[in-house]
Amino acid sequence: MTAADLLARDFAIVTNLIRAHAAEQGGKTALADDAGTVSYAELDGRMDRIAAALQRDGVRPGQAIAILAYASNEYAALFLGIVRAGAVAAPISPSATPAAIAAMVADCGAPITFADRANAAALGEQTLPGRTVVIEDDLDGWLAPEGDAPSPVTIAPADPFNIIYSSGTTGTPKGIVQSHQMRWQHVGRNAAGGFATAVTMLATPLYSNTTLVSFLPTLAWGGTAVIMAKFEARRYLELAERHRATHTMLVPVQYQRIMAQPDFGRFDLSSFRLKTCTSAPFSAALKADVVKRWPGLLVEYYGMTEGGGTCILNCSERPDKLHTVGQPAPGHDIRLIDDDGREVAQGETGEVVGRSPAMMNGYFGRAEATRDAEWYSPQGERFIRHGDVGRFDPDGFLILMDRKKDLIISGGFNIYPVDLEAVLREHPAVADCTVVGAPSEQWGETPVGFYVPREDASDGAADILAWTNARLGKTQRLSALHPIDELPRSAIGKVLKRELRDSLTKVAA
């Protein structure tokens, strides 16, 4: 069956599309990294050898296989080879502690972990359950012989495709099970995205859903994925110019660092057609700067790894709505509920819940956590709680107030850190900032700010604090402001507010 036939179906397997592209355009570059390029024919053959070796070793359909490595062409082939075998790819974040890595491998029950040499060494004395195959040392000897193919497997839409472990910013990471149907929805959603001729820059980790929602559609449609093992702003611009990149998915802090490059304007980025963003708050001012100076459309996606609903904002076409995250995507249902689970009236603030064809099966082995993440409408429809608080404007655009867990309740008043951060960020001496809630005997909680000073800043923390508080309401004012070299962030740019709250608690103790 041709790639066009598969793409026209209501459901198809992503790895089957790669095989079809290999048959039709085998010499086209599928993957590129610092080590070189891989054609579709080479990728398809590598996936076969990986899948056949997994089956040889007794790996069953539906069984998880872990990957602990930095992004590369080999990582991509392993991920896709696991899926071709009917197994479930379980990419693990190298930024976790060795003990947490071992716990995630144990949680998904992976009998094999593929690890690159650097991350295998970083485990130290920590051992992983099952067998560890070190990519640089063991993989070639482990692979099935050249030309071997796996036995065909039957895959249903609801079968698990991968397990993505949450970043752990709200506690112990949970394994989010995403199905083949969910991944197929991501492919179909990009039907108008021009991915068949795309050269997509991937600058976030392959263990992140942020990356996979552009990586998988690129290969499913027959484009080229350019993989960065580690993001660095200037290096990104050099690669984008060299490869004549057309598409990219970046998180806000990456856009911030790229746009801050003094010679940004000298790079030829005229090949770009589509730039997307997700995963963290994206300021209206930064969106406007990207639209103004970087060719191609800028589209923001608001959603979550668990699925739920997605909002889309075409920043290039709606400059009047840059303070929002857009409107619900076609076929997606976004609603707002109060603390009692009732829908709120138009214009009122509530917790975001979403429903769409692309939703997680649940958290792996955690039925109670899955139930806690769900909300059911009066008609019995299943929604996923997004954990955010927001409101819809009169035109149906969603305005996010903050993460529900980050809401500060001070003296009985609700304080949304994002409002305070927006004011603090306007100060010319502030390069980056965040606000968290600190314990207070008088008020229960009180807002405390952290900021990264600009290199040429002359104003100190006391001056910036006074300036900010003069522009905030009485109940919003910061009780303290601390300079910091760099905000702690996850690999996809989310500020780790829990670490900052913990640091305040330790100081107080």
Secondary structure, DSSP 4 states (H G I P E B T S, - for coil): --HHHHHTSS---HHHHHHHHHHHHTTSEEEEETTEEEEHHHHHHHHHHHHHHHHHTTPPTT-EEEEES---HHHHHHHHHHHHTT-EEEE--TTS-HHHHHHHHHHHT-SEEEE-HHHHHHTTT---SSEEEEHHHHHHHHSPPTT--PPP----TTSEEEEEE--STTSS--EEEEEHHHHHHHHHHTTTTTGGG-EEEE-S-TTSHHHHHHHHHHHHHT-EEEE-SS--HHHHHHHHHHHT--EEEE-HHHHHHHHT-TTGGGS--TT--EEEE-SS---HHHHHHHHHHS-SEEEEEEEETTEEEEEEEETTT-GGGTTS--EEPTT-EEEEE-TTSPBPPTT--EEEEEE-S----EETT-HHHHHHTEEE-TT--EEEEEEEEEEE-TTS-EEEEEEGGG-EEETTEEE-HHHHHHHHTTSTTEEEEEEEEEEETTTEEEEEEEEEEPTT----HHHHHHHHHTTS-GGG--SEEEE-SS--B-TTS-B-HHHHHHHHHHHH-
